[in-house]
Amino acid sequence: LQPQIDFYIYGALTAVQQVLPEMLARGSGTLLFTTGASSVYPNPMMGNIGIATAGLRNWVHALHGALAERGVQVGYVAINAWIGQQPDAEPENIAPLYWALHTQRDQVELIFPAA
């Protein structure tokens, strides 16, 4: 579990610490995060990853609430597919979710494929 927490949560915290001050100073920016869908839909096979990614997802939702009024969009994409190995699970079908979160700025989370 600890390596997953280090990677997903501490990695995200470290990255945000590097870019957020300038985004806040500008009053604009977008922070996008992604994981597999075990953060949303618990899966015993992904138990250790699911714990870490659910924590990241929770933090992203909190960040979204804290930063939206300051001009910084925070979004999260959960991918519930094996990319390139399932019908329609291709990058060109997933990429629009990130673009939508960046441009529409009225949502915090999208799931691929849509439920």
N, C-alpha and C positions, 0 to 999 in steps of 0.2 A: 504494500500500500504506500509506504513512504516514497519510493521512487515516482509513483504516479502523482502524488501530491506535490512533490518537488517539481516535476515536469509541468503539470497542468496549472496548478495554483501559483506556485512561486515563480514559474516562468512568466505567467501573465502579469503578476504583480510587478515583477522587475521591468518588463516591457512597458507597462503603463507608467511606472515611475519615471521612465526616460522621456516619454512623449507628452504626458498630460500637462505639465506646467506650461509648455509653449501653446498647447491647444487652448488652455484656459486664458492665457494672456491674449490670444487672438480672438477668443470667443467663438471658435469654430473648430471642427475636427470630427473624425469618426474613428471609433475603436470597434473592431469586429473580431469576434472569437468564434471558434468552431470546435466541435468534438463529435464523437459518435452519439447515437441516440440513447445509450445506456444512462445518460444523465437525465433523461426524461422518462424512459421506459426501462425500469430495472430488469437486468438480465443476469442470471446467476453465473453464466460463463464469463461475464465482464465485470464481476463484482468489485474487484480492486480498482479498476478504471472507473466504474460507475460512481463509486464513492467520491473520487477526486473530481470527476467531471461534473457531478451534481453540485459539489461545492463551488466549482468555477461558475457554473450556470447561476447559482444563487447570488454570487458576488456580482456577476454581470447585470443581473436584474436590479440589484441595489445600486450599482454604478449608474445605470440608465436613469433611475429615479433621481439620483443626486446631481447628475450632470446635464440633463436635458434642458433645464432652464438656463444653463450657462453656455449653451451653444454647442455642446459636444454630444454627438449621437453615440450610443453604445448599443451594439447588436450582437446577437448570438444565433448561430446556425447549428442545429443538430442534424447530423446525417444518419438516417436510418436505412443505410444500404451499403453494399460493398461496391465502391466506385469501380466502374469498368467491368463488373462481373454480374450485374443484374440489369434487367431491361430498363432503359432510360436513365440509369445511374452513370451518366457521363458528365464530365466537367462542364460542357456547354449547357447542360440542363440544371446544374447546381449553381453556377456563377450568377444567374439572375437574382437569386435570393440575397446575395451579398450586395448587389447593386441596389435592390429594392430597399434594404435596410439603410443603406447609405443615403439614398436620394429621397425616400419618402419620410423617413425620420419619425414615423408615428407608431412604430412597433419596436419591441425589443427582441423578439424571437421568431424565427421561422424554422420549420422542420421539413427536411427532404426525405422521402417524398411527403407531400402534404397529406395529412390524415383525412 
